[in-house]
């Protein structure tokens, strides 16, 4: 029963990720006075891409053709670890938050490798930019995560969220810092506007797009789907770690439905926030990204410091 | 004593202290003058909220008056005046290139740890909240000094000076339930006069060396060489 629930939750993750990015696009279009596509447009795009025959470059090695599958399965595995609507699932117990960061790193490694594999100028450029950004973003993310795990004194996500839930409403300075740090890292890692623009094909601004420029057909569909999953994963992490109220603690039908409702509302609100910030903020130059990420690291460090200094017993 | 055992007031004060510390860090890394002044006003707003919170929970109504004074002086009047002067002198488009920004930020984090280290010996004689608030306010003072050292524009120096005053004010509110009203009025008046005087000095420095970059003062000589 528990395993069935875990599988259903993971499938829900995979199924809802395009809807989230459709909703994000819808909000953004309305904020910018454009006609929004329907919420189901990402599904249609994925379906169209899956139907098409993939065109692979002549010199592509096996890495190029296998990478989409590896990236997608790494993201699905990561999704199975993160509690979406219920805690205490068997998959969540088997892997902790450091493994989750490892899954992200694994997927990113293969994405960069695939970008290099084809040998075009754009692919290599995108890979090098992605690795630069992620090498700065990863310590910031780990800092933010460690603040949580030090508070809960466990690295298991589900146990940590249970700890936060059981304490009730406690104003923690460290969580404020860690949340801001995690939001900044999430924006950088999912390639959203101040760092990277997911909708452009300009040489100066491409990071994620440059790496996947050579992909087509079902390969491209899998990579797009994986990046939508990644966006949703970060959203769920932010929503469920720092505002965990509403998540199901037992497996009754009522609690699960309530958990689904709560997480959808939280994700919708987060997407609106992201759409507003993307409308207001301009894309920054590539060389200023390290300033942005060192600020995120500083926030994580301050969160850690204020946990040790302000909150821990003396 | 852990934070989850403290009452709500203590948690709120600690969160405010952390946010005040964060605004100090934000000021330290800011290259644009208008944004620097905005963050300074934000710090003033946090101080106002802290004072109002202290007044409510400690049941001492005279703190409402100092909250009002903080609101009027540090959130509205001084930022407005600094902003007007920056706009008048046409400096709002200048971006101050900070030399090794990251090192300054890490130095700031080091100063925060240092202020906790300094205040650690008084753990035995005071409550946890007082220790934390004092340490944060000491670090706000030190960060204000670092701001004055690392920036070159005279306007940034003034903001750093005011931030130092903010740190002292925060310590006074949290640790001793506010200073006596006379002292507070005197300090507020001093700050006001200082702000006006600084405004006059800006224009004098500007007319004599044609810039507000204080590094250029090093090159001043009494006689022409």
Interface residues (C-beta under 8 A of the other chain):
Chain A: X167 X170 X171 X172 X173 X174 X176 X177 X291 X294 X295 X298 X299 X301 X302 X305 X306 X309 X310 X311 X312 X313 X314
Chain B: X1 X2 X3 X4 X8 X11 X12 X14 X15 X17 X18 X19 X21 X22 X25 X29 X101 X102 X105 X109 X112 X113 X116 X123 X128 X131 X132 X135 X136
